[in-house]
Amino acid sequence: MAQSAVTVRLDSDMKSQFDELCDQFGMSANTAFNIFVKAVVRSRSIPFVIRGNAMDAPSALDLFMQQRNAAEASNEPEMTLDEINAEIRAARKERRKKQQTI
C-alpha cells in the first residue's frame, strides 16, 4: 500500500517529552501517530474527550468509563488480533532499528 508523509509541528520540549514516553512504551513517535490515526478512522471520532475548562475535567476513572461505554456502543469493528500483532511487530522493529543506531 502506498504511504504518505505527514509533518507535525510541536514545541521542542513537548516533542522531547513525547519521544521519551514513546520510547518507554517501546515504540517510535511514528508508530504512536499511526495507532492514533487508526483509532480515529476506526471509531470515526477523536478517541479522547476534549474540554475547554480544566476545572471541569473528569477523573481518570470517568474517562475510562466513557471510553469503555463508547467502545461497547460502537458498531465499528475492533482491531483484529492480526492488526494488534502487526502494530507490536512494527514497534519492535522500530525499537531494534533505534538500538542499532545507538
C-alpha positions as CSV (number, residue, x, y, z in Angstrom):
1,M,0.0,0.0,0.0
2,A,1.3,3.5,-0.9
3,Q,2.4,5.6,2.0
4,S,2.3,9.4,2.6
5,A,4.3,11.6,4.8
6,V,2.7,13.9,7.4
7,T,4.5,16.8,9.1
8,V,3.5,17.8,12.6
9,R,4.9,20.9,14.3
10,L,5.4,20.6,18.1
11,D,7.0,22.7,20.7
12,S,10.6,21.3,21.1
13,D,10.1,20.4,24.8
14,M,6.8,18.7,24.1
15,K,8.4,16.7,21.3
16,S,11.2,15.6,23.6
17,Q,8.7,14.5,26.3
18,F,6.6,12.7,23.7
19,D,9.7,10.9,22.2
20,E,10.8,9.8,25.7
21,L,7.3,8.4,26.6
22,C,7.1,6.6,23.2
23,D,10.5,5.1,23.9
24,Q,9.3,3.9,27.3
25,F,6.3,2.4,25.6
26,G,8.6,0.6,23.3
27,M,7.6,2.4,20.1
28,S,8.5,5.3,18.0
29,A,6.6,8.5,17.7
30,N,5.7,7.5,14.2
31,T,4.1,4.2,15.5
32,A,2.2,6.2,18.1
33,F,0.8,8.5,15.5
34,N,-0.2,5.6,13.3
35,I,-2.0,4.0,16.3
36,F,-3.8,7.3,16.9
37,V,-4.8,7.7,13.2
38,K,-6.1,4.1,13.0
39,A,-8.2,4.6,16.2
40,V,-9.7,7.9,14.8
41,V,-10.5,6.2,11.5
42,R,-11.9,3.1,13.1
43,S,-14.1,5.0,15.6
44,R,-14.7,7.9,13.3
45,S,-14.1,10.2,16.4
46,I,-11.2,11.6,18.4
47,P,-10.5,8.8,21.0
48,F,-10.5,11.1,24.0
49,V,-12.6,13.9,25.4
50,I,-11.6,17.5,24.5
51,R,-12.7,20.0,27.1
52,G,-12.3,23.8,27.4
53,N,-12.1,24.2,31.1
54,A,-9.6,22.1,33.1
55,M,-11.5,22.8,36.3
56,D,-14.3,20.6,34.9
57,A,-12.0,17.8,33.8
58,P,-13.3,14.4,34.5
59,S,-11.3,11.9,36.6
60,A,-9.3,9.2,35.0
61,L,-11.9,6.7,36.0
62,D,-14.7,8.8,34.4
63,L,-12.6,9.0,31.2
64,F,-12.0,5.3,31.2
65,M,-15.7,4.5,31.7
66,Q,-16.6,7.0,28.9
67,Q,-14.2,5.2,26.6
68,R,-15.4,1.8,27.6
69,N,-19.0,2.8,27.1
70,A,-18.3,4.3,23.7
71,A,-16.4,1.2,22.7
72,E,-19.2,-1.1,23.8
73,A,-21.8,1.1,22.0
74,S,-19.7,1.4,18.8
75,N,-20.7,-0.5,15.7
76,E,-17.2,-0.1,14.4
77,P,-15.1,-3.3,14.4
78,E,-12.4,-3.7,17.0
79,M,-8.8,-4.2,15.9
80,T,-8.2,-7.8,14.9
81,L,-5.5,-9.8,16.6
82,D,-3.6,-9.7,13.4
83,E,-3.7,-5.8,13.4
84,I,-2.6,-5.7,17.0
85,N,0.3,-8.1,16.3
86,A,1.3,-6.1,13.3
87,E,1.5,-2.9,15.4
88,I,3.6,-4.8,18.0
89,R,5.9,-6.1,15.3
90,A,6.3,-2.6,13.8
91,A,7.1,-1.1,17.3
92,R,9.6,-3.8,18.0
93,K,11.2,-3.3,14.6
94,E,11.5,0.4,15.2
95,R,13.0,-0.2,18.7
96,R,15.6,-2.6,17.2
97,K,16.4,-0.2,14.5
98,K,16.8,2.6,17.0
99,Q,19.0,0.5,19.3
100,Q,21.3,-0.4,16.3
101,T,22.0,3.3,15.6
102,I,23.0,4.0,19.2
